[in-house]
Amino acid sequence: MSLKVENLTKRFDSHTVVNSISFATGRTGITGFLGPNGAGKSTTMKMITGYLQQDAGDIEVCGIDTRKERTAAKEKIGYLPEANPLYYDMFVREYLLFVAKVRRVENAKERIEEVIRLTGLTPEASKKTGQLSKGYKQRVGLAAALVHDPEVLILDEPTSGLDPNQIVEIRNLIRELGATKSILFSSHILQEVESICDRIIIINKGNVVADDKLENLKLNSAEGVVSIKFAETPDENWITQLDGIKNVTENDGAFRIHTDDPEKMKRQIMELSLKHDLNIVSMDSETQSLEEVFKQLTKK
């Protein structure tokens, strides 16, 4: 495992921001780290990267205990915080060289040119960072996080401020990096998380409320939809009286039934069709989107 968190806790005065959470990531792959504002995401990331000290619990980065060997653990991590810190009076290459020297990168100039190409900074590499657009500033921050070739990447809202074309480019880059690195990826854009993450961790009020592969979260979510169409026109009361219906809509003879148990609902529909001699033209169950799952798990 590249990253292991056990019983991690952080308090500010009497308020517990992160409440004894545990999770681990593999050596490669992209893990989405989600939660509403104030859930404890950024605080958790800051503890993992060593910017904040935990009050309790353990963090291991590539097998290194961050309490015992803080510097060695930091060498394994690349971090792009939500508030991307840059020195605006420094040129792009100058800033990356500064970061590379702090990181004690060998062959720093060659590595800088490599990450400039990798992050698409080549057209803007001769400018000062303060002259760049928000999108290119994000790219500089990502390049700085990559310059020492870390095994673990912590990305907090990495596509914030990018235009649609830039978002696609950075998403593709993150996908490529996920083949060789372990990435913890936080974003409020759930469609983005859905498109690139192998696994999802959802945190709410300082507690982990979900940790699974995306497809499993959707399948195991509390609500689903069963779509059914009969060859005949059934009495609508037959449908609405089925057990476990949360909501039902009808359009041109097709019914969409929202239910907590789609499999049970499909069994009831089969029984209904036999009882009233109805012919089923089509019957499908739909899993919820990540957005719907997120709302269910984080609602008050």
C-alpha positions in Angstrom: 0.0 0.0 0.0 1.2 3.5 -0.8 -0.9 5.3 1.7 -2.3 4.0 5.0 -4.4 6.0 7.5 -5.6 4.5 10.8 -7.9 6.1 13.3 -6.8 9.6 12.2 -8.2 12.4 14.3 -8.0 16.1 14.3 -9.6 18.6 16.7 -9.7 22.4 16.7 -10.5 23.4 20.3 -13.5 21.3 21.2 -14.6 20.7 17.6 -13.6 17.3 16.1 -13.0 18.0 12.4 -11.7 14.5 11.5 -13.1 11.7 13.6 -10.9 8.5 13.8 -11.0 7.7 10.1 -9.2 4.8 8.4 -8.5 4.0 4.8 -5.6 2.8 2.5 -4.7 3.1 -1.2 -2.9 0.8 -3.5 0.5 1.4 -5.1 -1.2 2.7 -8.3 -4.7 4.1 -9.2 -6.9 7.1 -8.5 -9.0 7.3 -5.4 -11.6 10.0 -5.3 -11.8 11.8 -1.9 -15.2 13.5 -1.6 -17.3 15.3 0.9 -19.3 18.5 1.4 -17.7 21.7 2.5 -16.4 21.4 6.1 -16.4 17.6 6.0 -12.7 17.4 6.8 -11.2 16.6 3.4 -8.6 19.3 3.2 -7.7 18.8 6.9 -7.1 15.1 6.2 -4.9 15.9 3.2 -2.9 18.5 5.2 -2.2 15.8 7.9 -1.1 13.3 5.3 1.3 15.8 3.7 2.6 16.9 7.1 1.3 20.5 7.0 -0.9 19.7 10.1 -0.1 17.4 13.0 -2.8 14.8 13.8 -4.1 14.6 17.4 -4.4 10.8 17.2 -4.0 8.0 14.8 -1.2 6.9 12.4 -0.3 7.7 8.8 2.1 5.7 6.7 3.4 6.7 3.3 5.0 3.9 1.3 5.5 2.1 4.7 7.1 5.2 6.3 5.5 6.4 9.6 5.0 10.2 9.2 5.4 10.8 13.0 8.8 9.0 13.1 10.3 10.0 9.7 8.4 13.1 8.6 11.0 14.2 6.1 11.4 10.8 4.5 7.6 10.5 4.2 7.3 13.9 2.6 9.9 12.9 -0.1 7.4 10.3 -1.3 4.5 12.8 -1.7 3.6 15.4 -4.3 0.9 17.8 -3.1 -1.2 20.3 -5.0 -3.3 22.2 -2.4 -6.6 23.9 -3.3 -5.0 27.3 -2.7 -2.0 26.8 -5.0 1.0 28.8 -3.5 3.3 30.3 -6.1 6.0 33.0 -6.1 4.5 35.4 -8.7 7.8 37.3 -9.3 9.6 34.1 -10.4 9.7 32.8 -13.9 8.1 29.3 -14.4 11.5 27.6 -14.9 13.0 29.6 -12.1 10.2 28.6 -9.7 10.4 24.9 -10.7 14.2 25.0 -10.3 13.7 26.4 -6.8 11.3 23.6 -5.9 13.6 21.0 -7.4 16.5 22.2 -5.3 14.4 22.2 -2.2 13.5 18.6 -3.1 17.1 17.8 -3.9 16.3 16.5 -7.4 19.2 15.1 -9.4 19.5 16.4 -13.0 17.1 19.1 -12.0 17.1 21.0 -15.3 16.4 17.9 -17.4 13.6 16.9 -15.0 12.1 20.4 -15.1 11.9 20.3 -18.9 10.2 16.9 -18.6 7.5 18.1 -16.3 7.0 21.2 -18.3 6.2 19.1 -21.4 4.1 16.6 -19.3 1.9 19.4 -17.9 1.5 21.3 -21.1 3.4 24.4 -19.9 5.8 24.8 -22.8 4.0 27.8 -24.4 4.1 29.7 -21.1 7.4 28.5 -19.6 9.3 31.7 -20.3 6.8 33.9 -18.4 6.6 34.9 -14.7 4.0 32.8 -12.8 2.1 36.0 -11.9 1.5 36.7 -15.6 -0.2 33.3 -16.1 -3.9 32.6 -16.3 -5.5 30.6 -13.4 -5.4 27.5 -15.5 -1.7 27.7 -16.3 -1.0 28.6 -12.6 -2.7 25.3 -11.8 -0.4 23.5 -14.2 2.7 25.1 -12.6 1.4 23.8 -9.2 1.0 20.3 -10.7 4.5 20.5 -12.2 5.9 21.5 -8.9 4.1 18.5 -7.2 5.6 16.2 -9.9 9.2 17.5 -10.1 10.7 15.0 -7.7 8.8 12.1 -9.2 6.8 11.1 -6.1 5.1 7.8 -5.6 2.0 9.4 -4.0 0.1 12.4 -5.4 -2.4 14.4 -3.3 -4.5 16.6 -5.5 -7.0 19.0 -3.9 -9.3 20.5 -6.6 -6.6 20.3 -9.4 -8.9 21.5 -12.2 -10.2 24.6 -10.3 -10.2 27.6 -12.7 -9.5 25.6 -15.9 -11.5 26.1 -19.1 -13.2 23.0 -20.5 -10.4 22.1 -22.9 -7.8 22.4 -20.1 -9.9 20.3 -17.8 -9.9 17.5 -20.4 -6.1 17.8 -20.8 -5.5 17.7 -17.1 -7.9 14.8 -16.6 -6.0 12.8 -19.2 -2.7 13.6 -17.6 -4.1 12.5 -14.2 -5.3 9.2 -15.8 -1.8 8.6 -17.2 -0.2 9.3 -13.8 -2.6 6.9 -12.1 -1.0 4.0 -14.0 2.3 4.4 -12.1 1.4 6.4 -9.0 -1.1 6.4 -6.1 -3.3 9.5 -6.4 -5.7 10.8 -3.8 -8.0 13.2 -5.8 -10.4 15.7 -4.3 -12.9 17.6 -6.4 -16.4 19.1 -6.1 -17.1 18.2 -9.8 -18.6 14.8 -9.3 -18.8 14.0 -13.0 -15.0 14.5 -13.1 -14.5 12.1 -10.2 -16.8 9.6 -11.9 -14.9 9.8 -15.1 -11.3 9.2 -13.8 -11.5 7.5 -10.3 -11.1 3.8 -9.7 -12.5 4.0 -6.1 -14.4 6.5 -4.0 -14.1 7.6 -0.4 -16.8 9.9 0.9 -16.3 11.7 4.2 -19.1 13.6 6.0 -18.8 15.5 9.3 -15.3 14.1 9.9 -16.4 10.4 9.3 -15.9 8.1 6.4 -19.4 7.2 5.2 -18.4 5.2 2.1 -15.3 3.5 0.7 -15.7 1.3 -2.3 -15.4 1.0 -6.1 -17.7 3.4 -7.9 -19.8 0.6 -9.5 -20.3 -1.0 -6.1 -21.4 2.3 -4.5 -24.0 2.7 -7.2 -25.3 -0.8 -7.0 -25.4 -0.8 -3.2 -26.9 2.7 -2.8 -30.1 3.0 -0.9 -32.3 3.8 -3.9 -32.6 2.7 -7.5 -35.1 2.9 -10.4 -36.9 0.1 -12.1 -38.3 0.9 -15.6 -41.2 -1.3 -16.8 -43.3 -1.4 -19.9 -46.2 -3.8 -20.5 -47.8 -4.7 -23.9 -51.2 -4.1 -22.2 -52.4 -1.1 -20.3 -52.4 -2.1 -16.6 -54.6 -0.6 -13.9 -52.3 2.1 -12.4 -53.4 1.0 -8.9 -51.8 -2.3 -9.4 -48.4 -0.5 -9.8 -48.8 2.1 -7.0 -49.8 -0.6 -4.5 -46.6 -2.5 -4.9 -44.5 -2.7 -1.7 -41.5 -0.4 -1.3 -42.4 2.3 -3.9 -40.9 5.7 -3.1 -42.2 7.4 -6.2 -43.6 6.3 -9.6 -44.1 8.2 -12.9 -45.8 7.1 -16.1 -45.0 8.2 -19.6 -46.6 6.7 -22.7 -47.4 3.5 -20.9 -43.9 3.1 -19.4 -43.5 3.3 -15.6 -40.4 4.5 -13.7 -40.5 3.2 -10.1 -38.1 4.6 -7.5 -37.5 2.1 -4.7 -35.1 1.2 -2.0 -34.9 -2.4 -3.3 -34.9 -2.7 -7.1 -34.5 -6.6 -7.0 -37.5 -7.0 -4.8 -39.4 -4.6 -7.0 -38.6 -6.7 -10.1 -39.8 -9.8 -8.4 -43.1 -8.1 -7.4 -43.6 -7.0 -11.0 -43.1 -10.5 -12.3 -45.7 -11.7 -9.9 -48.0 -8.9 -10.9 -47.6 -9.8 -14.6 -48.5 -13.5 -13.9 -51.5 -12.6 -11.7 -53.1 -10.2 -14.2 -51.9 -12.0 -17.4 -49.7 -9.0 -18.5 -46.9 -9.3 -21.1 -43.7 -7.5 -20.2 -42.2 -5.7 -23.1 -39.1 -4.4 -21.2 -37.9 -4.2 -17.6 -34.6 -2.5 -16.6 -33.1 -1.4 -13.3 -30.9 1.7 -13.2 -28.2 2.5 -10.7 -27.9 6.0 -9.4 -25.4 8.6 -10.4 -22.5 9.4 -8.1 -24.2 12.7 -7.4 -27.3 11.0 -6.2 -25.3 8.6 -4.0 -23.3 11.5 -2.6 -26.5 13.4 -1.7 -27.9 10.3 0.1 -24.7 9.7 2.1 -24.1 13.4 3.1 -27.6 14.7 3.6 -28.5 16.0 7.1 
